[in-house]
Amino acid sequence: MKTTTLPGQKNSRKQYARTAAVTTIVTLVVFGSVLAAITLQLRSAIRQQIIDRDAAALYPFAQLALDKTEPASFGFDLGLVEDSDLLAVALETSELKNVLGVRLYDWKGELVEAVPPTLYFGFLPSEDFNQIQRLETISRYYPNADVASLEFSGQPEETKQGHPLVEVLLPLHRDGSNELLGAAQYYIDGDSVAMEFAELDHNLAVMALIAFVAGGLIVGVILKLSISKLGELNRQVEERGRRLAQANADLALASKTSAIGAVTSHFIHGLKNPLAALQASLDETEKTGDRLQAAAETTNRMQEMIEQMVSVLRDEETGVSFEFTFDEIRECLFNKAGVRAEDAGVIFTAGPAPKATIDSHRGNLLLLIAVNLIENAIQSTEEGNRVSLEFTQTEDQVILCVCDEGSGLPDHVRESLFSPCRSSKPGGSGLGLALSSRLASHIGAELALEKSDPTGTCFTIALTPDSLSPVKSEAPKDVSAN
């Protein structure tokens, strides 16, 4: 079986493909951004560990050199530059590999010794001294430091032709004591640190690239599977929507077919009585003028019903519709039922119509229902009594009420009122109310028995707002036929 792809489905698939591509790109961008942020944070942490490594390596040497001195040689004032032990600490630690120079400060943060002596012009910033007082080490890295600036300004300055430099500040105190005795400031060649930084950046870049490619492939595969699954679900939804639309169309066609069948059955039911009367008249051997007149009237009634049936079926087939006012509904019912009421010697009255309209399709079927009810009422009413048609309009309904002054419906009829049954009237089929009930359901109305007792019977047809719309018109006066 060949499957036809509709233009709407093609557009939907193209849009779905674009959405999938955008989703994939956005996901990869977000993943790459998160990976880059994590890599940069890791790079910063590892770099600081590399810088702090020199401080961790120098700290034990400085403490060891300090512990070799005699305690009596150190008071609270380390400013005694002639103290040979303090100078020994500076000289011993300055001989370590890659150490370019050392400055020693006393417990007050004042410079007391420098190796080489050219570094004697220096100072300890207050922020650094506060951290040293808490016995904390300080490490800094200068990627392009001008070493010569240490001899003049006391602090390394960054230049384009500078050299990598590491600065380390260590608190000096006795082992097991938290009393600050001084501070040592070291300047270390930073070539090895710069090389480690370059290697670290290269390794992190390679790792990040591998992680991005691997993660991108995993994310891509997951998105591919998810998008494929969503695409399959979307296609299933489209297919089910198409089937649902087809089912709705089939149901609408079945509903129209059912309505046409009900209309046809209604007209056949209506033609049954005139045909029976015509046959009875023609079977009589006496051919009087009155009988020929009755046969002509019966034939006219049949012709009217056939024309009405053709009109209703044409509206059903073409779907062309226009509006009926309830004034027109009332006038049509009065014209149809008035003559029959007059022939039967029954008084027929029609009350004022509401200010509302109904489309012609529903209006034609409403006329069929109302005519059937009125004819039943006329047949059930004795000569001289009354049959009435009343209209009532509420906020959400328009109600037609057909009442007679007959003797009421038998109990067995009321038990299966709107179901096919054996008629108690001569020549009746027992289908009139059942067909009227089906037609009422088709136009969105409800046919109900309001009352039935020895004083008479009343039927109501309640129309919902779905088939009505307000119209500006004057309600007509009460009209009656005798």
C-alpha positions in Angstrom: 0.0 0.0 0.0 1.5 3.3 -1.0 1.7 6.0 1.6 1.0 9.6 0.5 3.0 12.3 2.3 1.0 15.5 2.6 2.6 19.0 2.2 1.9 19.7 5.8 3.7 16.6 6.9 6.7 17.5 4.8 6.9 21.0 6.4 6.5 19.4 9.8 9.4 17.0 9.2 11.6 19.9 7.9 10.8 22.0 10.9 11.4 18.9 13.1 14.8 18.4 11.5 15.7 22.1 12.0 14.7 21.9 15.6 16.8 18.7 16.1 19.9 20.4 14.6 19.4 23.6 16.7 19.0 21.4 19.8 22.2 19.5 19.1 24.2 22.7 18.5 22.9 24.4 21.6 23.6 21.3 23.7 27.2 21.1 22.4 27.7 24.8 23.0 26.5 24.5 26.6 28.5 21.3 27.1 31.6 23.0 25.7 31.1 26.1 27.9 30.7 24.1 31.0 33.8 22.0 30.1 35.8 25.2 29.4 34.8 26.7 32.8 35.7 23.5 34.6 39.1 23.3 32.8 39.9 27.0 33.6 39.0 26.5 37.2 41.2 23.3 37.4 44.0 25.1 35.6 43.9 28.0 38.2 43.9 25.5 41.1 46.8 23.5 39.7 48.9 26.6 38.9 48.5 27.8 42.5 49.6 24.4 43.8 52.7 24.7 41.6 53.5 28.2 42.9 52.9 27.1 46.5 55.2 24.2 46.0 58.3 26.4 46.4 57.0 27.9 49.6 56.4 24.4 50.9 59.9 23.4 49.9 61.7 26.5 51.4 59.7 26.6 54.7 61.5 23.6 56.3 64.9 24.9 55.3 64.2 28.3 56.8 62.9 26.8 60.0 65.9 24.4 60.2 68.4 27.3 59.7 66.5 29.2 62.4 66.5 26.3 64.9 70.3 26.0 64.6 70.8 29.4 66.2 70.9 29.9 69.9 67.7 31.2 71.5 69.6 33.8 73.4 70.6 35.4 70.1 67.0 36.3 69.3 65.0 38.8 71.3 61.7 40.3 70.4 63.7 42.9 68.3 65.2 41.2 65.2 66.4 44.5 64.0 70.0 43.9 65.2 71.7 43.7 61.8 75.0 42.8 63.4 73.4 39.5 64.6 75.5 36.9 62.8 73.0 34.1 63.3 70.3 36.0 61.4 72.7 36.7 58.6 73.6 33.0 58.6 69.9 32.1 58.0 69.8 34.4 55.0 73.1 33.1 53.6 72.2 29.4 54.1 68.8 29.6 52.4 70.0 31.9 49.6 72.3 29.1 48.4 69.4 26.9 47.5 68.9 26.2 43.8 67.2 28.9 41.7 67.0 31.4 44.7 68.0 34.8 43.3 67.8 36.7 46.5 66.5 36.9 50.1 65.2 39.7 52.4 64.7 39.3 56.1 62.2 41.3 58.2 61.9 41.6 61.9 58.8 40.8 64.0 57.6 44.4 63.3 57.9 44.0 59.5 61.0 46.2 59.1 63.8 45.1 56.7 66.9 44.0 58.6 69.0 41.9 56.1 69.2 41.3 52.3 71.3 38.9 50.2 72.6 40.1 47.8 72.9 43.6 49.4 71.4 45.2 46.3 68.0 44.0 47.4 68.2 46.1 50.6 65.9 48.7 49.3 62.6 47.0 50.0 59.5 47.0 52.2 56.8 44.6 53.4 53.3 45.7 52.3 50.8 45.9 55.2 48.5 43.2 53.6 51.4 40.8 53.4 52.5 41.6 56.9 49.0 40.9 58.3 49.0 37.5 56.6 52.5 36.8 57.9 51.4 37.6 61.5 48.9 34.8 61.1 51.8 32.5 60.3 50.6 32.0 56.7 52.9 31.6 53.7 52.5 33.8 50.6 53.4 32.7 47.0 53.2 34.8 43.8 54.2 34.3 40.2 55.2 37.0 37.8 55.4 35.8 34.2 57.3 38.8 32.9 59.1 40.4 35.9 61.9 43.0 35.6 64.4 41.6 38.1 66.4 44.9 38.0 63.4 46.8 39.4 63.9 44.9 42.7 67.0 47.0 43.3 65.2 50.3 42.9 61.5 50.0 43.8 61.7 46.9 46.0 58.9 45.2 44.2 59.0 43.3 40.8 57.5 45.2 37.9 55.9 43.5 34.8 57.5 44.3 31.4 57.2 42.7 27.9 60.9 41.6 28.0 60.7 40.4 31.6 61.6 37.1 33.1 59.5 34.5 35.0 59.8 35.1 38.8 58.4 33.5 41.9 58.0 35.5 45.1 57.7 33.5 48.4 57.1 35.1 51.9 57.6 32.8 54.9 56.9 33.5 58.6 59.8 32.8 61.0 59.1 31.2 64.4 60.5 28.6 66.7 59.3 25.0 66.2 56.3 24.5 68.5 55.8 28.2 69.1 53.3 30.7 67.5 55.4 33.7 68.4 56.5 35.6 65.2 60.2 36.3 65.2 60.4 37.6 61.6 59.8 37.0 58.0 61.8 35.8 55.0 61.1 37.0 51.4 62.6 34.9 48.6 62.8 35.7 44.9 63.2 32.5 42.8 63.9 31.9 39.2 60.5 31.1 37.5 61.7 29.3 34.4 60.8 25.9 35.7 57.4 27.1 36.8 56.8 28.7 33.4 57.7 25.4 31.7 55.3 23.5 34.0 52.6 26.0 33.3 53.1 25.6 29.5 53.0 21.8 29.9 50.0 22.0 32.1 48.1 24.2 29.6 49.0 21.8 26.8 47.8 18.7 28.8 44.6 20.4 29.9 43.9 21.5 26.4 44.4 18.0 25.1 42.3 16.5 27.9 39.5 19.1 27.4 39.5 18.4 23.6 39.3 14.6 24.2 36.6 15.2 26.8 34.7 17.5 24.4 34.9 15.0 21.5 34.0 12.0 23.6 31.3 13.9 25.5 30.0 15.4 22.2 29.8 11.9 20.7 28.0 10.6 23.7 25.6 13.6 23.8 25.2 13.3 20.0 24.3 9.6 20.2 21.9 10.2 23.1 20.3 13.1 21.2 20.1 11.1 18.1 18.3 8.3 19.8 16.1 10.7 21.7 15.3 12.7 18.6 14.7 9.5 16.6 12.3 8.3 19.3 10.5 11.7 19.4 10.3 11.6 15.6 8.7 8.2 15.7 6.3 9.4 18.4 5.6 12.5 16.3 4.9 10.4 13.2 2.6 8.2 15.3 0.7 11.3 16.5 0.4 12.6 13.0 -0.9 9.2 11.8 -3.3 8.9 14.7 -4.4 12.5 14.0 -5.0 11.6 10.3 -7.0 8.5 11.3 -9.0 10.5 13.8 -9.8 13.1 11.2 -10.8 10.3 8.8 -12.9 8.7 11.6 -14.6 12.1 12.3 -15.4 12.5 8.6 -16.8 8.9 8.5 -18.9 9.7 11.6 -20.1 12.9 10.1 -21.0 11.0 6.9 -22.7 8.3 9.0 -24.6 10.9 10.9 -25.8 12.6 7.7 -26.7 9.2 6.3 -28.6 8.4 9.5 -30.4 11.7 9.4 -31.3 11.2 5.8 -32.6 7.8 6.6 -34.7 9.2 9.5 -36.0 11.9 7.2 -36.9 9.4 4.6 -38.6 7.2 7.1 -40.5 10.2 8.4 -41.9 11.0 5.0 -42.8 7.4 4.3 -44.6 7.4 7.6 -46.4 10.6 6.6 -47.3 9.2 3.2 -48.7 6.0 4.6 -51.9 7.6 5.9 -52.8 9.6 2.8 -52.2 6.6 0.6 -54.4 4.5 2.8 -57.2 7.1 2.6 -56.8 7.4 -1.1 -56.9 3.7 -1.6 -60.0 3.4 0.5 -61.7 6.2 -1.4 -60.9 4.7 -4.8 -62.0 1.2 -3.7 -65.5 2.6 -3.1 -67.8 1.9 -6.0 -69.7 5.1 -5.5 -67.7 7.9 -7.3 -69.2 11.0 -5.9 -67.8 14.5 -6.2 -67.0 14.6 -2.5 -64.8 11.5 -2.7 -63.0 12.8 -5.8 -62.4 16.1 -3.9 -61.0 14.1 -0.9 -58.8 12.1 -3.2 -57.5 15.3 -4.8 -56.8 16.8 -1.4 -55.0 13.7 -0.3 -52.9 13.7 -3.5 -52.0 17.4 -2.8 -50.9 16.5 0.7 -48.7 13.7 -0.7 -47.2 16.1 -3.3 -46.4 18.7 -0.6 -44.7 16.0 1.5 -42.6 14.8 -1.4 -41.5 18.4 -2.3 -40.6 19.0 1.3 -38.6 15.7 1.4 -36.7 16.7 -1.8 -36.0 20.2 -0.2 -34.6 18.7 3.0 -32.5 16.1 1.2 -31.1 18.8 -1.1 -30.1 20.9 1.9 -28.4 17.9 3.4 -26.5 17.1 0.3 -25.3 20.6 -0.7 -24.7 21.9 2.8 -26.2 25.3 1.7 -27.9 27.0 4.6 -29.8 30.2 5.5 -31.6 31.4 8.5 -35.2 30.9 9.6 -36.8 33.3 12.1 -39.2 31.7 14.5 -41.8 34.0 13.1 -41.4 32.1 9.8 -41.5 28.8 11.7 -44.7 29.7 13.5 -46.3 31.0 10.3 -45.4 27.8 8.3 -46.8 25.6 11.1 -49.9 27.6 11.4 -50.5 27.5 7.6 -50.0 23.7 7.5 -51.9 22.8 10.7 -54.6 25.4 10.5 -56.3 23.9 7.4 -56.2 20.4 8.9 -57.5 21.7 12.3 -60.3 23.4 10.5 -61.2 20.3 8.5 -61.3 18.3 11.8 -63.4 21.0 13.6 -60.6 21.7 16.1 -59.4 25.1 17.2 -55.7 25.6 16.6 -53.8 28.5 18.2 -50.2 29.6 17.9 -48.6 31.8 20.5 -46.0 34.6 19.9 -42.6 33.5 18.5 -39.3 34.3 20.2 -36.7 36.7 18.8 -34.3 34.0 17.6 -33.2 32.3 14.4 -32.4 28.8 13.3 -30.5 27.6 10.3 -32.6 26.2 7.4 -31.3 22.7 7.8 -32.4 22.4 11.4 -35.5 24.5 10.7 -36.7 22.1 8.1 -36.3 19.2 10.4 -37.9 21.1 13.3 -40.9 21.7 11.0 -41.2 18.0 10.4 -41.2 17.2 14.1 -43.6 19.9 15.0 -46.0 19.0 12.2 -46.1 15.4 13.3 -46.8 16.4 16.9 -49.6 18.8 15.8 -51.2 16.3 13.5 -51.2 13.7 16.3 -52.7 16.3 18.6 -55.5 17.1 16.1 -56.2 13.5 15.6 -56.5 13.0 19.4 -58.8 16.0 19.9 -62.5 15.9 19.6 -64.4 18.4 17.5 -64.7 21.8 19.2 -61.7 21.3 21.5 -58.4 23.1 21.3 -54.8 22.4 20.1 -52.2 25.0 20.9 -48.6 25.7 19.9 -46.6 27.9 22.4 -43.1 29.2 22.3 -40.9 29.9 25.4 -37.5 31.5 25.3 -35.1 31.2 28.3 -31.5 32.3 28.6 -30.2 29.0 27.1 -33.2 27.4 25.3 -36.1 27.9 23.0 -38.9 25.5 23.8 -41.9 24.6 21.5 -44.9 23.2 23.3 -47.7 21.3 21.5 -50.8 20.7 23.7 -54.2 19.1 23.0 -57.4 18.6 24.9 -57.7 14.9 24.2 -58.1 12.1 26.6 -54.3 11.5 27.1 -52.0 8.7 26.1 -52.7 5.1 27.1 -50.4 3.6 29.7 -48.8 1.1 27.3 -47.9 3.9 24.9 -46.3 6.0 27.6 -44.1 3.1 28.6 -42.3 3.0 25.2 -43.2 6.4 24.0 -40.3 7.1 21.6 -39.7 3.4 20.6 -41.4 1.8 17.5 -44.7 0.2 18.5 -48.1 -0.9 17.2 -50.2 2.2 16.5 -53.6 2.6 18.1 -54.8 4.8 15.1 -56.3 3.3 12.0 -53.7 3.0 9.3 -50.9 4.2 11.7 -47.4 2.7 11.7 -46.4 3.4 15.3 -43.1 5.1 14.1 -44.1 8.8 14.2 -42.8 9.7 17.7 -39.7 7.4 17.4 -38.7 9.1 14.1 -39.4 12.6 15.6 -37.2 11.8 18.6 -34.3 10.7 16.2 -34.7 13.9 14.2 -34.7 16.0 17.4 -31.5 14.4 18.5 -29.9 15.1 15.1 -30.6 18.9 15.3 -29.4 19.0 18.9 -32.9 19.3 20.5 -34.7 17.2 23.0 -38.3 15.8 22.5 -40.1 15.1 25.7 -43.6 14.4 27.1 -44.5 17.2 29.5 -47.8 15.8 30.6 -50.5 13.3 29.7 -53.7 13.0 31.6 -57.5 12.9 30.9 -57.4 16.7 30.3 -54.9 16.4 27.5 -51.3 15.8 26.4 -48.4 18.2 26.0 -45.1 17.5 24.1 -42.1 19.9 24.2 -39.2 20.4 21.8 -36.2 22.1 23.6 -33.6 23.7 21.4 -30.1 24.4 22.7 -28.1 27.7 22.0 -25.8 25.8 19.6 -28.5 26.0 16.8 -29.8 29.4 17.7 -28.7 33.1 17.4 -30.5 36.2 18.5 -32.4 38.3 16.0 -34.0 41.7 16.3 -37.7 41.3 15.5 -41.1 41.9 17.0 -43.0 39.0 18.5 -46.2 38.5 16.5 -49.6 38.6 18.0 -51.5 35.4 19.0 -53.2 33.8 16.0 -55.9 31.2 16.1 -57.9 29.1 13.6 -61.3 27.8 14.1 
